Each structure stands twice: as structure tokens, then as C-alpha cells.
Amino acid sequence: MTLQQKSPEAFRTISEVASELDVPQHVLRFWESKFTQIKPLKRGGGRRYYRPEDVDLLRGVRALLYNDGYTIKGVQKVFREQGVRFVAEAGRGNVEGTIADLARETVERQNGNGEDEPAEEANDNAPLSLRARRELAAIADRLEALRAELDEAAMPEEETAEY
């Protein structure tokens, strides 16, 4: 017997979402406690039903934690600084590159004239100096190098022999 596939707009149960994201159900419940932006509908008996937007948000959280190496506090900061829409777009795959790439793009945009003048105001309304922009760019470079090392170390030996 084959199961019919749900419509993309259909609500999902916690078991369906956990299976789709390849995480245990208790992890989803934990994320709900850490990220107030994740708010599934709760029906009788506490059953959770996730809207498509909730699933996109969870997928974005998963990508930040598991792919980009963020901590819980780091993802909370991304929510504060970039917003829910950014995390959901990341979950949909609409954000190109890694967070390190985004940091580099921001530095390059602010570094346009190359002079030691204050950059455009950041989210906290404090301008970045040229020195701070260079330090941020160096950090982004180091993050990318570390990620490449981790990716290489994670490859099975058969695959590394091909390279």
C-alpha cells in the first residue's frame, strides 16, 4: 500500500517533520524552547501541527546548527540580527553561501572606498572602523579555511583518494 504525499501547504505532525529534517522529535521540542520564533499549532492533548513556514524555519535552524556550525546562542543572535525571514529563507535554500560569505559581503560593501572612514551604520547603529572591517574579513577567511578542513576530514578515504 502506498501513502499519498501531502500537499506542500498541508500541516505536518512532529513525527513527519522530524523524519523530513532527520532529527529526533525531542530535538524539535528542545528547539521550540530555545527559539521563541518557532510556534507550531497545538491541538488537544498537546499535539503539534507544523505549518509550511514552521518547517522552513526549522530547516533553517537545522542548517545553521548542523551545516554552518552555529551554537544555540549563535542562532539566537542570527534571529535577532537577521530576522525570522532570513532563517526561513535559509531553510528554503534561498540564501546563497554560508554565513561567513555573508559576513565577507557585508565587509566588502562597507569597505567600498578603502579609506579609514566610518562605515555605514550597522544594526546596532555603531559604525565599523576600517580596522574592525579588516578583522571581520580575516575571521571570515579563517572560518572558511576551518570549514574546508572539516569537510576534508569528514570525507571517507575512498573519496579523498580521488582528489
Phi and psi in degrees as GROMACS dihedral restraints (atoms count N, CA, C in turn):
[ dihedral_restraints ]
;  ai    aj    ak    al  type     phi  dphi    fc
    3     4     5     6     1  -100.0    20    10
    4     5     6     7     1   141.2    20    10
    6     7     8     9     1   -87.6    20    10
    7     8     9    10     1   139.8    20    10
    9    10    11    12     1   -73.5    20    10
   10    11    12    13     1   143.2    20    10
   12    13    14    15     1   -80.3    20    10
   13    14    15    16     1   140.7    20    10
   15    16    17    18     1   -74.3    20    10
   16    17    18    19     1   154.5    20    10
   18    19    20    21     1   -64.8    20    10
   19    20    21    22     1   148.1    20    10
   21    22    23    24     1   -59.0    20    10
   22    23    24    25     1   -25.2    20    10
   24    25    26    27     1   -86.6    20    10
   25    26    27    28     1    -6.7    20    10
   27    28    29    30     1   -71.2    20    10
   28    29    30    31     1   151.5    20    10
   30    31    32    33     1   -73.5    20    10
   31    32    33    34     1   152.4    20    10
   33    34    35    36     1  -120.6    20    10
   34    35    36    37     1   147.9    20    10
   36    37    38    39     1   -82.5    20    10
   37    38    39    40     1   167.4    20    10
   39    40    41    42     1   -62.2    20    10
   40    41    42    43     1   -35.5    20    10
   42    43    44    45     1   -68.5    20    10
   43    44    45    46     1   -37.4    20    10
   45    46    47    48     1   -66.0    20    10
   46    47    48    49     1   -42.8    20    10
   48    49    50    51     1   -67.7    20    10
   49    50    51    52     1   -43.3    20    10
   51    52    53    54     1   -59.5    20    10
   52    53    54    55     1   -41.8    20    10
   54    55    56    57     1   -66.4    20    10
   55    56    57    58     1   -44.3    20    10
   57    58    59    60     1   -62.6    20    10
   58    59    60    61     1   -39.3    20    10
   60    61    62    63     1   -91.0    20    10
   61    62    63    64     1    -5.4    20    10
   63    64    65    66     1    57.9    20    10
   64    65    66    67     1    47.9    20    10
   66    67    68    69     1  -134.9    20    10
   67    68    69    70     1   152.1    20    10
   69    70    71    72     1   -66.3    20    10
   70    71    72    73     1   155.5    20    10
   72    73    74    75     1   -60.7    20    10
   73    74    75    76     1   -36.8    20    10
   75    76    77    78     1   -65.4    20    10
   76    77    78    79     1   -26.3    20    10
   78    79    80    81     1   -67.4    20    10
   79    80    81    82     1   -41.3    20    10
   81    82    83    84     1   -62.4    20    10
   82    83    84    85     1   -42.8    20    10
   84    85    86    87     1   -63.1    20    10
   85    86    87    88     1   -39.5    20    10
   87    88    89    90     1   -63.0    20    10
   88    89    90    91     1   -45.9    20    10
   90    91    92    93     1   -59.7    20    10
   91    92    93    94     1   -38.2    20    10
   93    94    95    96     1   -59.1    20    10
   94    95    96    97     1   -36.9    20    10
   96    97    98    99     1   -74.2    20    10
   97    98    99   100     1   -25.6    20    10
   99   100   101   102     1   -94.6    20    10
  100   101   102   103     1   -26.0    20    10
  102   103   104   105     1  -122.2    20    10
  103   104   105   106     1   102.0    20    10
  105   106   107   108     1   -65.1    20    10
  106   107   108   109     1   -15.0    20    10
  108   109   110   111     1   -72.1    20    10
  109   110   111   112     1   -19.0    20    10
  111   112   113   114     1   -89.6    20    10
  112   113   114   115     1   111.1    20    10
  114   115   116   117     1  -135.1    20    10
  115   116   117   118     1    80.7    20    10
  117   118   119   120     1   -70.1    20    10
  118   119   120   121     1   157.0    20    10
  120   121   122   123     1   -70.8    20    10
  121   122   123   124     1   140.4    20    10
  123   124   125   126     1  -118.3    20    10
  124   125   126   127     1   127.4    20    10
  126   127   128   129     1  -109.4    20    10
  127   128   129   130     1  -171.0    20    10
  129   130   131   132     1   -46.3    20    10
  130   131   132   133     1   136.1    20    10
  132   133   134   135     1    74.7    20    10
  133   134   135   136     1    10.4    20    10
  135   136   137   138     1    78.7    20    10
  136   137   138   139     1    12.4    20    10
  138   139   140   141     1   -64.7    20    10
  139   140   141   142     1   134.7    20    10
  141   142   143   144     1   -97.0    20    10
  142   143   144   145     1   139.5    20    10
  144   145   146   147     1  -129.1    20    10
  145   146   147   148     1   122.1    20    10
  147   148   149   150     1   -98.8    20    10
  148   149   150   151     1   128.8    20    10
  150   151   152   153     1   -76.8    20    10
  151   152   153   154     1   162.3    20    10
  153   154   155   156     1   -55.4    20    10
  154   155   156   157     1   -36.7    20    10
  156   157   158   159     1   -64.9    20    10
  157   158   159   160     1   -37.3    20    10
  159   160   161   162     1   -63.5    20    10
  160   161   162   163     1   -41.2    20    10
  162   163   164   165     1   -66.2    20    10
  163   164   165   166     1   -41.2    20    10
  165   166   167   168     1   -60.9    20    10
  166   167   168   169     1   -42.4    20    10
  168   169   170   171     1   -63.7    20    10
  169   170   171   172     1   -44.9    20    10
  171   172   173   174     1   -63.2    20    10
  172   173   174   175     1   -39.3    20    10
  174   175   176   177     1   -63.5    20    10
  175   176   177   178     1   -38.5    20    10
  177   178   179   180     1   -66.3    20    10
  178   179   180   181     1   -42.1    20    10
  180   181   182   183     1   -61.3    20    10
  181   182   183   184     1   -44.7    20    10
  183   184   185   186     1   -60.2    20    10
  184   185   186   187     1   -43.7    20    10
  186   187   188   189     1   -63.1    20    10
  187   188   189   190     1   -43.4    20    10
  189   190   191   192     1   -65.2    20    10
  190   191   192   193     1   -41.6    20    10
  192   193   194   195     1   -73.9    20    10
  193   194   195   196     1   -48.3    20    10
  195   196   197   198     1   -91.3    20    10
  196   197   198   199     1   -34.1    20    10
  198   199   200   201     1   -93.5    20    10
  199   200   201   202     1   -43.5    20    10
  201   202   203   204     1   -94.4    20    10
  202   203   204   205     1    -3.8    20    10
  204   205   206   207     1    75.9    20    10
  205   206   207   208     1    22.3    20    10
  207   208   209   210     1   -73.9    20    10
  208   209   210   211     1   155.2    20    10
  210   211   212   213     1   -91.5    20    10
  211   212   213   214     1   173.0    20    10
  213   214   215   216     1   -58.3    20    10
  214   215   216   217     1   -46.7    20    10
  216   217   218   219     1   -62.6    20    10
  217   218   219   220     1   -35.7    20    10
  219   220   221   222     1   -64.6    20    10
  220   221   222   223     1   -41.4    20    10
  222   223   224   225     1   -68.2    20    10
  223   224   225   226     1   -38.0    20    10
  225   226   227   228     1   -59.6    20    10
  226   227   228   229     1   -38.5    20    10
  228   229   230   231     1   -67.4    20    10
  229   230   231   232     1   -39.6    20    10
  231   232   233   234     1   -61.0    20    10
  232   233   234   235     1   -42.7    20    10
  234   235   236   237     1   -58.8    20    10
  235   236   237   238     1   -44.8    20    10
  237   238   239   240     1   -66.0    20    10
  238   239   240   241     1   -44.7    20    10
  240   241   242   243     1   -87.4    20    10
  241   242   243   244     1   -36.5    20    10
  243   244   245   246     1  -101.6    20    10
  244   245   246   247     1   -25.5    20    10
  246   247   248   249     1    94.5    20    10
  247   248   249   250     1   166.0    20    10
  249   250   251   252     1   -63.4    20    10
  250   251   252   253     1   -39.8    20    10
  252   253   254   255     1   -59.7    20    10
  253   254   255   256     1   -41.2    20    10
  255   256   257   258     1   -60.3    20    10
  256   257   258   259     1   -47.4    20    10
  258   259   260   261     1   -64.6    20    10
  259   260   261   262     1   -41.6    20    10
  261   262   263   264     1   -64.5    20    10
  262   263   264   265     1   -41.7    20    10
  264   265   266   267     1   -63.2    20    10
  265   266   267   268     1   -38.2    20    10
  267   268   269   270     1   -62.2    20    10
  268   269   270   271     1   -38.3    20    10
  270   271   272   273     1   -65.9    20    10
  271   272   273   274     1   -30.6    20    10
  273   274   275   276     1   -83.8    20    10
  274   275   276   277     1    -7.2    20    10
  276   277   278   279     1    83.4    20    10
  277   278   279   280     1    17.2    20    10
  279   280   281   282     1   -92.2    20    10
  280   281   282   283     1    -0.8    20    10
  282   283   284   285     1  -102.5    20    10
  283   284   285   286     1   118.0    20    10
  285   286   287   288     1   -78.1    20    10
  286   287   288   289     1   139.3    20    10
  288   289   290   291     1    75.6    20    10
  289   290   291   292     1  -171.5    20    10
  291   292   293   294     1   -98.8    20    10
  292   293   294   295     1   172.8    20    10
  294   295   296   297     1   -61.9    20    10
  295   296   297   298     1   -34.1    20    10
  297   298   299   300     1   -60.7    20    10
  298   299   300   301     1   -40.1    20    10
  300   301   302   303     1   -61.5    20    10
  301   302   303   304     1   -43.3    20    10
  303   304   305   306     1   -63.6    20    10
  304   305   306   307     1   -39.3    20    10
  306   307   308   309     1   -62.7    20    10
  307   308   309   310     1   -43.2    20    10
  309   310   311   312     1   -62.9    20    10
  310   311   312   313     1   -42.7    20    10
  312   313   314   315     1   -61.8    20    10
  313   314   315   316     1   -40.3    20    10
  315   316   317   318     1   -63.0    20    10
  316   317   318   319     1   -45.1    20    10
  318   319   320   321     1   -62.2    20    10
  319   320   321   322     1   -44.9    20    10
  321   322   323   324     1   -63.7    20    10
  322   323   324   325     1   -39.4    20    10
  324   325   326   327     1   -62.6    20    10
  325   326   327   328     1   -43.7    20    10
  327   328   329   330     1   -75.2    20    10
  328   329   330   331     1   -19.0    20    10
  330   331   332   333     1   -93.1    20    10
  331   332   333   334     1    12.6    20    10
  333   334   335   336     1   -46.5    20    10
  334   335   336   337     1   -47.1    20    10
  336   337   338   339     1   -90.1    20    10
  337   338   339   340     1   -12.5    20    10
  339   340   341   342     1    73.1    20    10
  340   341   342   343     1     1.9    20    10
  342   343   344   345     1   -91.0    20    10
  343   344   345   346     1   164.8    20    10
  345   346   347   348     1   -87.7    20    10
  346   347   348   349     1    55.1    20    10
  348   349   350   351     1  -105.3    20    10
  349   350   351   352     1   156.1    20    10
  351   352   353   354     1   -60.1    20    10
  352   353   354   355     1   142.3    20    10
  354   355   356   357     1   -78.9    20    10
  355   356   357   358     1   174.0    20    10
  357   358   359   360     1   -57.4    20    10
  358   359   360   361     1   153.4    20    10
  360   361   362   363     1   -65.1    20    10
  361   362   363   364     1   138.9    20    10
  363   364   365   366     1   -83.5    20    10
  364   365   366   367     1  -177.6    20    10
  366   367   368   369     1   -56.9    20    10
  367   368   369   370     1   -32.9    20    10
  369   370   371   372     1   -92.3    20    10
  370   371   372   373     1    13.0    20    10
  372   373   374   375     1    65.6    20    10
  373   374   375   376     1    16.2    20    10
  375   376   377   378     1  -105.9    20    10
  376   377   378   379     1   124.3    20    10
  378   379   380   381     1   -70.4    20    10
  379   380   381   382     1   149.0    20    10
  381   382   383   384     1   -93.1    20    10
  382   383   384   385     1   134.0    20    10
  384   385   386   387     1   -77.7    20    10
  385   386   387   388     1   166.5    20    10
  387   388   389   390     1   -59.0    20    10
  388   389   390   391     1   -40.3    20    10
  390   391   392   393     1   -61.3    20    10
  391   392   393   394     1   -45.7    20    10
  393   394   395   396     1   -63.7    20    10
  394   395   396   397     1   -39.0    20    10
  396   397   398   399     1   -64.0    20    10
  397   398   399   400     1   -40.8    20    10
  399   400   401   402     1   -66.1    20    10
  400   401   402   403     1   -40.4    20    10
  402   403   404   405     1   -62.9    20    10
  403   404   405   406     1   -42.2    20    10
  405   406   407   408     1   -63.4    20    10
  406   407   408   409     1   -40.8    20    10
  408   409   410   411     1   -63.7    20    10
  409   410   411   412     1   -40.0    20    10
  411   412   413   414     1   -65.2    20    10
  412   413   414   415     1   -39.1    20    10
  414   415   416   417     1   -64.1    20    10
  415   416   417   418     1   -43.3    20    10
  417   418   419   420     1   -61.6    20    10
  418   419   420   421     1   -41.1    20    10
  420   421   422   423     1   -61.0    20    10
  421   422   423   424     1   -44.7    20    10
  423   424   425   426     1   -64.8    20    10
  424   425   426   427     1   -40.6    20    10
  426   427   428   429     1   -60.4    20    10
  427   428   429   430     1   -42.2    20    10
  429   430   431   432     1   -64.8    20    10
  430   431   432   433     1   -40.6    20    10
  432   433   434   435     1   -64.2    20    10
  433   434   435   436     1   -42.8    20    10
  435   436   437   438     1   -64.1    20    10
  436   437   438   439     1   -40.9    20    10
  438   439   440   441     1   -62.3    20    10
  439   440   441   442     1   -41.0    20    10
  441   442   443   444     1   -63.1    20    10
  442   443   444   445     1   -41.5    20    10
  444   445   446   447     1   -62.1    20    10
  445   446   447   448     1   -42.8    20    10
  447   448   449   450     1   -64.5    20    10
  448   449   450   451     1   -43.0    20    10
  450   451   452   453     1   -60.7    20    10
  451   452   453   454     1   -42.3    20    10
  453   454   455   456     1   -66.3    20    10
  454   455   456   457     1   -41.6    20    10
  456   457   458   459     1   -67.4    20    10
  457   458   459   460     1   -27.7    20    10
  459   460   461   462     1   -81.6    20    10
  460   461   462   463     1   -13.2    20    10
  462   463   464   465     1   -71.6    20    10
  463   464   465   466     1   136.7    20    10
  465   466   467   468     1   -62.9    20    10
  466   467   468   469     1   155.1    20    10
  468   469   470   471     1   -59.1    20    10
  469   470   471   472     1   -34.6    20    10
  471   472   473   474     1   -61.7    20    10
  472   473   474   475     1   -40.2    20    10
  474   475   476   477     1   -71.4    20    10
  475   476   477   478     1   -37.3    20    10
  477   478   479   480     1   -69.1    20    10
  478   479   480   481     1   -26.2    20    10
  480   481   482   483     1   -67.2    20    10
  481   482   483   484     1   -28.9    20    10
  483   484   485   486     1   -71.0    20    10
  484   485   486   487     1   -27.7    20    10
